[in-house]
């Protein structure tokens, strides 16, 4: 089983959203990716409560259109605390979503995020956090999280299953890997368009292959290529490509 832990479906404001979703599934077919863990994000952020609820309704529709292929992350903005917690319960309990997606509305170690993490622990689901360690300002993401923020959050909530997004798409990947060294509750996904030699090998050496999750974040060929080209054994690659994510999903009985 090959599971892409980090994928996105198109927002329906795009006139070609249905075609884009079909293209995602076609690319997965060509590359041997059997399941994709997907969220839909609002085009502009911070997301409103109505905005993230709409995205999650569309994600649920995609799960029905592509049964067994698309697994849903519930996207929320923690600034709307009551609405976010209600939406998470609705998506996980009633719609069979498999996790929570957080973007850049808040840094993940801010207290406003803590109720979401506490609910994720209660419901035994992972939280995929948009992240990157940059050496230059990113005006539209002033509160982007990095590996240090996730390590701090994990120290507060060691039982949480946290996923640090796109080591190959968030700036200084060596810094990110080192920042997560002593945060065993944080998984690192391999996604991102950066294909520098040694990313996967260093992450495996420092964190262990049991903490790495295969992801593409829409850089499909690059995502697969990094794993195929990595200097790791077959068992390690199979863990990263799917078995580690399967173990996460089994904690709630989603497999």
BAMIPA-678453 format. One record per residue: residue number from 1; residue in one letter; x, y, z of N, C-alpha, C, O, CB in turn. Coordinates in steps of 0.05 Angstrom, whole numbers, plus 5000, padded with zeros to 4 digits. Glycine has a CB too. Example, Ala and Ser with C-alpha at 12.3 -4.5 7.8 and 13.67 -1.06 7.14 Angstrom:
% BAMIPA-678453
resi resn n.u n.v n.w ca.u ca.v ca.w c.u c.v c.w o.u o.v o.w cb.u cb.v cb.w
1 a 5264 4886 5156 5246 4910 5156 5264 4934 5156 5285 4934 5169 5226 4911 5181
2 s 5257 4955 5142 5273 4979 5143 5258 5001 5157 5268 5023 5161 5282 4988 5114
This chain:
% BAMIPA-678453
resi resn n.u n.v n.w ca.u ca.v ca.w c.u c.v c.w o.u o.v o.w cb.u cb.v cb.w
1 x 5017 4976 5000 5000 5000 5000 5018 5025 5000 5034 5029 5018 4981 5000 5024
2 x 5014 5042 4980 5028 5067 4978 5008 5089 4985 4988 5092 4971 5042 5072 4950
3 x 5014 5105 5006 4995 5125 5015 5009 5152 5014 5030 5156 5027 4985 5119 5044
4 x 4998 5171 4999 5008 5199 4998 4994 5213 5022 4970 5218 5021 5001 5213 4971
5 x 5010 5220 5042 4999 5231 5067 4993 5261 5064 4982 5273 5082 5018 5227 5089
6 x 4999 5273 5041 4997 5302 5038 4989 5309 5010 5006 5311 4992 5023 5317 5047
7 x 4963 5312 5005 4953 5319 4978 4931 5339 4981 4920 5343 5003 4943 5294 4963
8 x 4924 5352 4959 4903 5373 4959 4884 5369 4935 4893 5361 4913 4915 5401 4959
9 x 4859 5373 4940 4839 5375 4919 4834 5404 4912 4841 5422 4928 4813 5360 4927
10 x 4823 5408 4888 4819 5436 4879 4795 5449 4892 4775 5437 4896 4816 5436 4848
11 x 4799 5475 4899 4777 5491 4909 4757 5495 4886 4765 5499 4863 4787 5518 4920
12 x 4731 5494 4892 4711 5495 4871 4707 5523 4859 4690 5526 4841 4685 5485 4882
13 x 4722 5542 4868 4721 5568 4854 4736 5567 4828 4732 5584 4810 4734 5590 4872
14 x 4753 5546 4825 4766 5542 4799 4747 5529 4780 4735 5509 4786 4792 5525 4803
15 x 4744 5541 4756 4725 5529 4736 4733 5501 4728 4716 5486 4717 4722 5546 4712
16 x 4758 5493 4731 4767 5467 4723 4771 5448 4746 4787 5429 4744 4793 5470 4707
17 x 4758 5453 4769 4763 5437 4793 4759 5407 4788 4775 5391 4798 4746 5447 4815
18 x 4738 5400 4774 4732 5372 4770 4754 5358 4754 4763 5336 4760 4705 5368 4757
19 x 4763 5373 4733 4785 5362 4716 4811 5360 4732 4826 5340 4729 4789 5380 4691
20 x 4816 5380 4749 4841 5379 4765 4841 5355 4784 4861 5342 4788 4844 5405 4781
21 x 4817 5349 4796 4816 5326 4814 4820 5300 4798 4833 5282 4808 4788 5326 4828
22 x 4808 5298 4775 4812 5275 4758 4842 5272 4751 4852 5249 4751 4795 5276 4733
23 x 4855 5294 4745 4884 5293 4738 4900 5283 4762 4920 5269 4758 4893 5320 4729
24 x 4892 5291 4786 4907 5281 4810 4905 5251 4813 4925 5237 4818 4895 5295 4835
25 x 4881 5240 4809 4877 5211 4811 4892 5197 4788 4903 5176 4792 4847 5204 4810
26 x 4891 5209 4764 4906 5197 4742 4936 5196 4747 4949 5176 4742 4900 5213 4716
27 x 4947 5218 4758 4975 5218 4765 4982 5197 4786 5002 5183 4784 4984 5246 4775
28 x 4964 5194 4806 4968 5174 4826 4968 5146 4814 4985 5129 4821 4947 5176 4848
29 x 4950 5141 4795 4949 5115 4781 4975 5110 4767 4986 5088 4769 4925 5115 4761
30 x 4985 5130 4753 5010 5126 4737 5034 5121 4755 5053 5107 4747 5015 5150 4720
31 x 5034 5132 4779 5057 5130 4797 5054 5108 4818 5072 5104 4834 5061 5156 4810
32 x 5032 5094 4817 5029 5072 4837 5021 5081 4864 5026 5067 4884 5053 5056 4838
33 x 5008 5104 4867 4999 5114 4893 4970 5105 4896 4952 5112 4880 5001 5145 4895
34 x 4965 5089 4917 4939 5077 4919 4919 5094 4935 4895 5093 4929 4941 5051 4933
35 x 4928 5110 4954 4910 5127 4969 4923 5154 4973 4948 5156 4975 4903 5114 4997
36 x 4906 5175 4974 4916 5202 4978 4900 5215 5001 4876 5215 5001 4913 5219 4952
37 x 4915 5225 5021 4902 5239 5043 4900 5269 5036 4920 5283 5034 4919 5235 5070
38 x 4876 5278 5031 4871 5304 5018 4856 5324 5036 4839 5316 5052 4856 5299 4993
39 x 4863 5349 5032 4847 5371 5042 4842 5390 5020 4855 5390 4999 4862 5385 5066
40 x 4822 5408 5024 4817 5430 5006 4820 5455 5023 4809 5458 5044 4788 5429 4993
41 x 4836 5474 5013 4842 5499 5027 4827 5522 5014 4822 5522 4990 4872 5505 5028
42 x 4820 5542 5030 4808 5566 5019 4829 5581 5003 4853 5581 5010 4797 5585 5042
43 x 4822 5595 4981 4842 5608 4964 4856 5631 4979 4880 5636 4974 4828 5620 4940
44 x 4842 5644 4997 4855 5665 5013 4852 5658 5043 4832 5645 5051 4842 5693 5008
45 x 4871 5666 5058 4871 5660 5087 4877 5686 5102 4891 5703 5092 4891 5638 5094
46 x 4867 5688 5127 4855 5668 5143 4828 5659 5134 4812 5675 5124 4853 5677 5172
47 x 4823 5633 5136 4797 5622 5128 4775 5630 5147 4780 5631 5172 4799 5591 5126
48 x 4752 5635 5137 4728 5639 5154 4717 5612 5161 4723 5592 5149 4707 5657 5140
49 x 4699 5612 5181 4686 5587 5188 4669 5576 5165 4670 5552 5159 4667 5591 5213
50 x 4655 5594 5151 4639 5585 5128 4658 5575 5107 4651 5555 5093 4622 5608 5117
51 x 4681 5587 5104 4700 5579 5083 4711 5551 5088 4712 5535 5070 4723 5598 5081
52 x 4719 5545 5113 4731 5518 5117 4709 5497 5118 4714 5474 5110 4747 5518 5143
53 x 4685 5504 5126 4663 5484 5126 4656 5477 5097 4651 5454 5091 4638 5495 5140
54 x 4656 5497 5079 4651 5492 5051 4672 5474 5039 4666 5455 5024 4650 5518 5035
55 x 4698 5479 5045 4720 5462 5035 4716 5433 5044 4721 5415 5029 4747 5473 5045
56 x 4708 5429 5069 4705 5402 5079 4681 5388 5067 4682 5364 5063 4703 5403 5110
57 x 4660 5402 5060 4638 5390 5046 4647 5380 5019 4640 5358 5010 4614 5410 5043
58 x 4663 5396 5005 4673 5388 4979 4692 5364 4982 4692 5346 4965 4687 5411 4965
59 x 4708 5364 5003 4726 5341 5007 4710 5315 5012 4718 5294 5002 4745 5346 5031
60 x 4688 5318 5027 4671 5294 5031 4660 5284 5005 4658 5260 5000 4649 5301 5051
61 x 4651 5303 4987 4641 5295 4961 4662 5280 4945 4656 5261 4931 4631 5320 4946
62 x 4687 5289 4947 4709 5276 4933 4714 5248 4943 4720 5229 4928 4735 5292 4935
63 x 4711 5244 4970 4714 5218 4981 4693 5199 4970 4698 5175 4966 4712 5219 5012
64 x 4669 5209 4964 4648 5192 4952 4654 5188 4922 4648 5166 4912 4621 5205 4956
65 x 4665 5208 4909 4671 5205 4880 4693 5185 4875 4693 5171 4855 4678 5232 4868
66 x 4712 5185 4894 4736 5167 4891 4738 5149 4915 4757 5152 4931 4762 5184 4887
67 x 4719 5131 4919 4718 5115 4943 4743 5097 4946 4751 5084 4927 4693 5097 4943
68 x 4754 5098 4970 4778 5082 4975 4804 5095 4965 4826 5085 4972 4776 5056 4962
69 x 4802 5116 4949 4826 5129 4939 4832 5155 4954 4855 5160 4961 4823 5135 4909
70 x 4811 5170 4960 4814 5196 4973 4806 5193 5003 4784 5185 5009 4798 5218 4960
71 x 4825 5200 5021 4819 5201 5049 4820 5230 5057 4837 5245 5048 4840 5184 5066
72 x 4802 5239 5074 4799 5267 5080 4812 5278 5105 4810 5265 5126 4770 5274 5081
73 x 4825 5301 5103 4834 5316 5126 4813 5339 5129 4804 5351 5110 4863 5328 5122
74 x 4805 5343 5154 4787 5365 5161 4803 5391 5165 4819 5392 5183 4770 5359 5186
75 x 4799 5410 5147 4814 5436 5149 4798 5455 5166 4774 5459 5161 4819 5447 5120
76 x 4812 5468 5185 4799 5488 5202 4818 5511 5208 4842 5508 5205 4789 5475 5229
77 x 4806 5533 5216 4821 5556 5227 4816 5557 5257 4794 5563 5265 4813 5583 5213
78 x 4836 5551 5273 4832 5549 5302 4822 5575 5315 4812 5575 5338 4857 5540 5316
79 x 4824 5597 5301 4814 5622 5311 4784 5622 5316 4774 5637 5333 4821 5645 5293
80 x 4770 5605 5301 4741 5601 5305 4739 5576 5322 4733 5554 5312 4725 5598 5278
81 x 4743 5578 5348 4747 5555 5365 4722 5537 5365 4724 5513 5359 4754 5563 5393
82 x 4699 5548 5372 4675 5532 5373 4668 5519 5347 4663 5495 5345 4651 5548 5383
83 x 4669 5535 5325 4663 5524 5299 4683 5503 5290 4676 5483 5278 4663 5547 5278
84 x 4709 5507 5297 4729 5488 5289 4725 5461 5303 4726 5440 5290 4757 5498 5296
85 x 4721 5462 5329 4717 5437 5344 4692 5422 5335 4692 5398 5333 4716 5443 5374
86 x 4671 5437 5330 4646 5424 5320 4651 5411 5293 4642 5389 5288 4624 5445 5319
87 x 4666 5425 5276 4671 5415 5249 4689 5390 5250 4684 5372 5235 4683 5437 5232
88 x 4708 5391 5267 4726 5367 5269 4710 5343 5278 4712 5321 5267 4749 5373 5289
89 x 4693 5346 5299 4677 5323 5308 4658 5314 5286 4656 5290 5282 4660 5332 5333
90 x 4646 5332 5271 4628 5325 5250 4643 5309 5228 4633 5288 5219 4614 5350 5238
91 x 4666 5319 5220 4681 5307 5199 4692 5279 5207 4691 5260 5191 4704 5324 5190
92 x 4703 5277 5231 4715 5252 5239 4693 5231 5246 4695 5208 5237 4733 5256 5263
93 x 4673 5239 5261 4653 5219 5271 4633 5212 5250 4625 5189 5247 4640 5230 5295
94 x 4624 5232 5234 4601 5227 5216 4610 5223 5187 4597 5209 5172 4582 5250 5217
95 x 4632 5236 5179 4640 5236 5151 4665 5218 5146 4673 5214 5123 4647 5263 5142
96 x 4676 5206 5167 4698 5187 5165 4724 5200 5154 4739 5187 5140 4690 5164 5148
97 x 4728 5225 5161 4754 5237 5155 4775 5224 5173 4769 5212 5193 4754 5268 5159
98 x 4800 5226 5164 4822 5211 5179 4840 5229 5194 4858 5219 5209 4838 5195 5159
99 x 4837 5255 5193 4855 5273 5207 4848 5302 5204 4826 5309 5193 4884 5269 5197
100 x 4865 5319 5214 4861 5348 5214 4883 5362 5199 4906 5354 5201 4859 5359 5244
101 x 4876 5383 5184 4895 5399 5169 4896 5427 5181 4875 5440 5182 4889 5399 5139
102 x 4919 5437 5189 4923 5464 5197 4942 5478 5178 4961 5467 5169 4933 5466 5227
103 x 4935 5504 5172 4952 5518 5154 4967 5540 5169 4978 5535 5190 4936 5530 5131
104 x 4967 5565 5159 4984 5585 5170 4969 5607 5185 4980 5629 5189 5000 5598 5148
105 x 4944 5602 5192 4929 5623 5207 4942 5629 5234 4942 5652 5243 4900 5614 5212
106 x 4954 5608 5247 4968 5611 5272 4992 5593 5272 4992 5572 5260 4949 5605 5296
107 x 5013 5601 5287 5035 5583 5292 5024 5561 5310 5008 5566 5328 5059 5597 5305
108 x 5033 5536 5306 5020 5514 5319 5025 5513 5349 5011 5499 5363 5031 5488 5307
109 x 5044 5528 5360 5049 5528 5388 5034 5550 5403 5037 5554 5427 5078 5532 5394
110 x 5017 5566 5388 5001 5586 5401 4978 5573 5416 4966 5554 5407 4990 5607 5380
111 x 4970 5585 5440 4949 5572 5456 4923 5569 5441 4907 5551 5448 4945 5589 5480
112 x 4917 5585 5421 4892 5582 5407 4890 5555 5393 4868 5546 5387 4889 5605 5386
113 x 4913 5543 5387 4913 5517 5373 4909 5494 5392 4901 5472 5384 4939 5514 5358
114 x 4915 5498 5418 4915 5476 5437 4889 5460 5438 4890 5435 5439 4922 5486 5464
115 x 4865 5473 5437 4841 5457 5438 4838 5438 5414 4827 5416 5417 4816 5475 5439
116 x 4848 5446 5391 4847 5428 5368 4865 5404 5372 4857 5381 5366 4856 5443 5342
117 x 4888 5408 5384 4907 5386 5389 4894 5367 5410 4896 5343 5407 4934 5396 5398
118 x 4882 5378 5430 4870 5362 5451 4847 5345 5440 4844 5322 5447 4859 5379 5474
119 x 4832 5356 5421 4811 5340 5408 4822 5319 5390 4812 5296 5389 4792 5359 5392
120 x 4844 5325 5376 4857 5305 5359 4867 5281 5376 4865 5258 5367 4881 5318 5344
121 x 4878 5287 5399 4886 5266 5417 4862 5249 5426 4864 5224 5425 4901 5277 5442
122 x 4841 5262 5434 4817 5248 5442 4806 5230 5420 4798 5207 5425 4795 5268 5451
123 x 4807 5240 5395 4796 5225 5373 4816 5206 5359 4808 5192 5340 4784 5244 5353
124 x 4841 5207 5368 4862 5189 5357 4867 5194 5327 4868 5175 5312 4855 5160 5363
125 x 4869 5219 5320 4874 5225 5292 4899 5243 5290 4905 5258 5309 4850 5239 5279
126 x 4913 5242 5267 4937 5259 5264 4930 5288 5256 4908 5293 5246 4955 5247 5242
127 x 4948 5306 5260 4946 5334 5252 4969 5340 5233 4992 5338 5240 4947 5353 5277
128 x 4962 5347 5208 4982 5355 5188 4985 5385 5189 4966 5400 5183 4973 5345 5160
129 x 5008 5394 5196 5014 5423 5200 5031 5434 5177 5053 5424 5173 5027 5428 5227
130 x 5021 5454 5163 5037 5468 5143 5061 5480 5157 5058 5493 5178 5020 5490 5129
131 x 5085 5476 5146 5109 5485 5161 5132 5491 5142 5132 5482 5119 5118 5463 5180
132 x 5151 5507 5152 5175 5513 5137 5193 5531 5153 5183 5548 5167 5168 5525 5110
133 x 5219 5527 5151 5238 5544 5164 5252 5561 5143 5269 5551 5128 5259 5527 5181
134 x 5244 5587 5141 5254 5604 5120 5275 5624 5130 5275 5630 5154 5231 5619 5108
135 x 5292 5633 5112 5312 5653 5119 5305 5680 5108 5323 5698 5106 5339 5643 5108
136 x 5280 5684 5100 5271 5709 5090 5242 5712 5097 5228 5693 5101 5275 5711 5058
137 x 5232 5737 5099 5204 5741 5107 5185 5732 5086 5190 5734 5062 5199 5771 5114
138 x 5163 5721 5095 5141 5712 5077 5116 5728 5085 5102 5719 5103 5137 5680 5078
139 x 5112 5751 5072 5091 5769 5082 5063 5757 5085 5048 5764 5103 5089 5793 5064
140 x 5056 5738 5067 5029 5726 5069 5028 5703 5088 5007 5691 5092 5020 5718 5042
141 x 5051 5696 5101 5051 5675 5121 5067 5683 5146 5087 5671 5153 5062 5649 5109
142 x 5058 5705 5159 5074 5715 5182 5074 5696 5206 5090 5698 5224 5063 5741 5191
143 x 5055 5676 5206 5053 5658 5229 5058 5629 5221 5047 5610 5232 5026 5661 5243
144 x 5074 5625 5200 5080 5598 5191 5096 5583 5214 5113 5595 5226 5097 5599 5165
145 x 5089 5558 5218 5102 5542 5238 5128 5530 5226 5131 5528 5201 5084 5519 5248
146 x 5146 5522 5243 5170 5507 5233 5174 5483 5252 5159 5479 5270 5195 5525 5232
147 x 5195 5468 5247 5200 5444 5262 5204 5450 5292 5196 5433 5309 5224 5430 5252
148 x 5215 5473 5299 5218 5481 5327 5191 5485 5340 5187 5476 5363 5234 5506 5329
149 x 5172 5498 5326 5145 5501 5338 5132 5474 5343 5120 5470 5363 5128 5518 5319
150 x 5135 5456 5323 5123 5430 5326 5136 5414 5349 5122 5399 5363 5125 5414 5300
151 x 5162 5416 5352 5176 5403 5374 5165 5413 5401 5161 5398 5420 5206 5406 5372
152 x 5161 5440 5402 5151 5452 5427 5123 5442 5432 5116 5436 5455 5151 5482 5425
153 x 5106 5441 5412 5079 5431 5415 5079 5402 5424 5063 5394 5441 5063 5434 5389
154 x 5096 5386 5412 5098 5358 5419 5107 5354 5448 5098 5335 5461 5117 5343 5400
155 x 5124 5371 5458 5133 5369 5486 5109 5374 5504 5107 5363 5526 5155 5389 5491
156 x 5091 5392 5496 5067 5398 5512 5047 5375 5510 5034 5368 5530 5054 5424 5503
157 x 5045 5363 5486 5026 5342 5481 5040 5318 5469 5038 5313 5445 5003 5352 5462
158 x 5055 5303 5485 5071 5281 5474 5054 5258 5462 5065 5243 5446 5088 5269 5495
159 x 5029 5257 5469 5012 5235 5458 5000 5243 5431 4987 5226 5418 4990 5228 5477
160 x 5003 5268 5423 4992 5277 5397 5008 5265 5374 5032 5261 5376 4992 5308 5395
161 x 4994 5260 5352 5006 5250 5327 5008 5274 5308 4989 5281 5294 4990 5226 5314
162 x 5031 5287 5307 5035 5311 5292 5052 5305 5267 5070 5289 5268 5049 5333 5309
163 x 5044 5317 5245 5059 5314 5220 5069 5341 5211 5054 5359 5205 5041 5301 5198
164 x 5095 5343 5209 5109 5367 5199 5109 5365 5168 5120 5346 5157 5138 5370 5210
165 x 5096 5384 5155 5092 5382 5126 5117 5389 5110 5135 5404 5119 5070 5401 5118
166 x 5119 5377 5087 5137 5382 5065 5165 5391 5073 5172 5414 5071 5126 5402 5047
167 x 5182 5371 5081 5209 5378 5087 5223 5388 5062 5242 5404 5064 5224 5353 5098
168 x 5214 5380 5038 5226 5389 5013 5211 5413 5001 5214 5418 4978 5226 5367 4994
169 x 5196 5427 5017 5181 5450 5006 5179 5473 5026 5162 5490 5023 5154 5442 4997
170 x 5195 5473 5047 5192 5493 5067 5218 5505 5077 5222 5508 5101 5178 5481 5091
171 x 5236 5512 5058 5260 5526 5066 5283 5507 5074 5289 5488 5059 5255 5544 5088
172 x 5295 5512 5097 5320 5498 5105 5313 5471 5116 5305 5468 5139 5335 5515 5127
173 x 5315 5450 5099 5307 5423 5107 5326 5411 5127 5317 5395 5144 5305 5406 5083
174 x 5352 5418 5127 5370 5407 5147 5363 5417 5175 5363 5402 5194 5399 5415 5140
175 x 5356 5443 5177 5348 5455 5202 5323 5441 5212 5321 5435 5236 5343 5485 5199
176 x 5304 5436 5194 5279 5424 5202 5284 5396 5214 5273 5389 5235 5260 5422 5179
177 x 5300 5380 5200 5305 5353 5210 5318 5354 5237 5311 5339 5255 5323 5338 5190
178 x 5338 5371 5241 5351 5373 5267 5333 5383 5289 5334 5374 5311 5376 5391 5265
179 x 5315 5401 5282 5296 5412 5302 5278 5391 5313 5269 5393 5336 5280 5435 5290
180 x 5272 5370 5297 5254 5349 5305 5268 5325 5318 5255 5305 5325 5238 5340 5281
181 x 5294 5327 5321 5309 5304 5330 5299 5293 5357 5297 5268 5360 5339 5311 5333
182 x 5292 5310 5375 5283 5302 5402 5253 5305 5406 5244 5310 5428 5298 5317 5423
183 x 5238 5303 5385 5209 5305 5386 5196 5280 5374 5186 5281 5352 5199 5331 5371
184 x 5197 5258 5389 5188 5232 5377 5159 5231 5369 5150 5214 5354 5193 5210 5397
185 x 5142 5250 5379 5114 5251 5371 5109 5264 5345 5086 5266 5336 5099 5264 5392
186 x 5130 5274 5332 5126 5289 5307 5137 5272 5284 5160 5263 5284 5141 5316 5307
187 x 5120 5267 5264 5128 5254 5239 5136 5276 5219 5127 5299 5221 5104 5236 5228
188 x 5152 5268 5200 5161 5287 5179 5152 5276 5152 5158 5253 5145 5192 5291 5180
189 x 5138 5292 5137 5130 5283 5110 5151 5292 5089 5162 5313 5091 5102 5292 5102
190 x 5155 5275 5070 5177 5278 5050 5169 5296 5027 5185 5299 5008 5185 5252 5040
191 x 5145 5308 5027 5135 5323 5004 5150 5349 4999 5166 5358 5015 5106 5328 5007
192 x 5144 5361 4976 5156 5386 4967 5171 5383 4941 5180 5361 4934 5174 5396 4989
193 x 5173 5405 4927 5185 5404 4900 5216 5404 4901 5229 5398 4881 5176 5427 4884
194 x 5228 5409 4924 5257 5409 4927 5266 5380 4927 5256 5363 4942 5266 5423 4953
195 x 5285 5374 4910 5295 5346 4907 5325 5344 4912 5339 5329 4899 5288 5335 4879
196 x 5335 5361 4930 5364 5359 4937 5372 5331 4945 5357 5317 4958 5370 5379 4960
197 x 5395 5323 4936 5405 5297 4944 5410 5296 4974 5421 5314 4986 5432 5291 4929
198 x 5401 5274 4986 5407 5269 5014 5385 5277 5034 5387 5272 5058 5431 5284 5022
199 x 5363 5289 5024 5341 5297 5043 5331 5273 5058 5330 5272 5082 5318 5311 5028
200 x 5322 5253 5043 5309 5230 5055 5329 5214 5072 5323 5205 5094 5297 5211 5033
201 x 5354 5211 5062 5374 5196 5077 5380 5210 5103 5383 5196 5124 5399 5193 5060
202 x 5383 5236 5104 5389 5250 5129 5366 5247 5148 5370 5242 5172 5395 5279 5124
203 x 5342 5251 5138 5318 5248 5155 5317 5220 5167 5310 5217 5191 5292 5254 5139
204 x 5323 5200 5151 5322 5172 5161 5344 5168 5182 5339 5154 5202 5326 5152 5138
205 x 5367 5179 5178 5389 5176 5196 5384 5190 5223 5390 5179 5244 5415 5186 5184
206 x 5373 5214 5222 5370 5230 5246 5344 5223 5261 5344 5221 5286 5369 5260 5239
207 x 5322 5218 5246 5296 5214 5259 5289 5184 5261 5273 5176 5278 5275 5229 5244
208 x 5299 5168 5242 5291 5140 5240 5269 5138 5219 5252 5156 5216 5281 5130 5267
209 x 5269 5116 5204 5250 5113 5183 5221 5110 5193 5202 5113 5177 5257 5089 5165
210 x 5218 5103 5218 5191 5100 5229 5177 5126 5233 5153 5127 5239 5192 5085 5255
211 x 5191 5149 5230 5179 5175 5234 5176 5190 5207 5170 5214 5207 5195 5192 5253
212 x 5181 5177 5185 5179 5189 5159 5154 5179 5144 5148 5156 5145 5204 5184 5142
213 x 5140 5198 5131 5116 5192 5116 5119 5202 5088 5126 5225 5083 5091 5205 5130
214 x 5112 5185 5069 5113 5193 5041 5091 5213 5035 5068 5209 5042 5111 5168 5023
215 x 5099 5234 5021 5079 5254 5012 5089 5268 4987 5113 5268 4981 5073 5275 5034
216 x 5071 5279 4972 5078 5293 4947 5071 5323 4949 5085 5340 4937 5064 5281 4923
217 x 5049 5330 4962 5039 5357 4962 5037 5368 4933 5044 5391 4928 5056 5376 4979
218 x 5027 5351 4915 5022 5357 4888 5047 5357 4870 5045 5360 4846 5009 5384 4886
219 x 5071 5355 4881 5095 5351 4865 5098 5321 4862 5115 5308 4875 5121 5364 4879
220 x 5082 5310 4844 5078 5281 4844 5103 5265 4835 5112 5247 4850 5055 5274 4825
221 x 5114 5271 4812 5138 5256 4803 5161 5261 4822 5176 5242 4827 5145 5265 4774
222 x 5165 5285 4831 5187 5291 4850 5183 5275 4876 5202 5265 4887 5189 5321 4856
223 x 5158 5273 4885 5153 5259 4910 5160 5230 4908 5173 5219 4926 5124 5262 4917
224 x 5152 5217 4887 5159 5189 4883 5189 5185 4877 5201 5167 4887 5143 5177 4859
225 x 5200 5204 4861 5228 5201 4854 5247 5202 4878 5267 5188 4878 5235 5223 4835
226 x 5241 5219 4897 5257 5222 4921 5259 5195 4936 5280 5188 4946 5247 5243 4939
227 x 5236 5181 4937 5236 5155 4951 5250 5134 4935 5265 5117 4946 5208 5147 4959
228 x 5244 5133 4909 5256 5112 4892 5286 5115 4891 5301 5096 4890 5245 5114 4864
229 x 5296 5140 4891 5324 5145 4889 5339 5145 4915 5364 5146 4915 5329 5171 4875
230 x 5325 5144 4937 5338 5145 4963 5355 5120 4969 5348 5098 4961 5318 5149 4986
231 x 5378 5124 4982 5396 5102 4988 5387 5089 5014 5399 5092 5035 5425 5112 4991
232 x 5364 5075 5012 5352 5061 5035 5344 5033 5026 5340 5028 5002 5328 5077 5047
233 x 5342 5015 5045 5334 4988 5039 5304 4986 5032 5289 5004 5037 5341 4969 5061
234 x 5296 4963 5022 5269 4959 5013 5249 4961 5037 5228 4974 5034 5266 4932 5000
235 x 5256 4949 5059 5238 4950 5082 5234 4979 5092 5211 4987 5098 5249 4933 5105
236 x 5255 4994 5093 5253 5022 5101 5235 5038 5082 5218 5054 5091 5281 5035 5103
237 x 5239 5034 5056 5223 5048 5037 5193 5040 5039 5176 5057 5037 5233 5043 5008
238 x 5188 5015 5044 5160 5006 5046 5147 5018 5071 5123 5025 5071 5158 4976 5047
239 x 5162 5021 5092 5152 5034 5116 5144 5063 5110 5122 5072 5117 5173 5034 5139
240 x 5162 5077 5097 5157 5106 5090 5134 5109 5071 5118 5126 5074 5183 5119 5079
241 x 5134 5092 5050 5114 5094 5029 5085 5088 5038 5066 5097 5026 5121 5076 5006
242 x 5082 5074 5060 5055 5067 5068 5051 5056 5095 5031 5063 5108 5044 5049 5048
243 x 5069 5039 5104 5063 5025 5129 5062 5044 5153 5046 5039 5171 5084 5004 5133
244 x 5079 5064 5153 5078 5083 5176 5052 5098 5177 5040 5101 5199 5101 5103 5174
245 x 5041 5106 5154 5015 5120 5154 4993 5100 5162 4974 5108 5175 5010 5133 5127
246 x 4995 5076 5153 4975 5055 5160 4975 5052 5190 4953 5049 5202 4982 5028 5146
247 x 4998 5052 5203 4998 5049 5232 4984 5073 5246 4970 5069 5266 5028 5047 5242
248 x 4988 5096 5235 4974 5120 5246 4944 5116 5244 4929 5121 5263 4983 5146 5232
249 x 4935 5109 5220 4906 5106 5215 4894 5083 5232 4871 5085 5239 4901 5100 5186
250 x 4909 5063 5238 4899 5041 5254 4894 5049 5283 4878 5035 5297 4919 5018 5253
251 x 4906 5070 5292 4901 5078 5320 4872 5087 5325 4862 5084 5347 4920 5102 5327
252 x 4859 5096 5304 4830 5102 5307 4814 5079 5295 4789 5080 5296 4824 5128 5293
253 x 4826 5059 5283 4812 5038 5270 4802 5046 5242 4781 5036 5233 4789 5030 5287
254 x 4817 5064 5229 4809 5073 5202 4819 5055 5180 4815 5061 5156 4819 5101 5198
255 x 4832 5032 5186 4841 5014 5166 4825 4988 5168 4830 4969 5153 4872 5008 5169
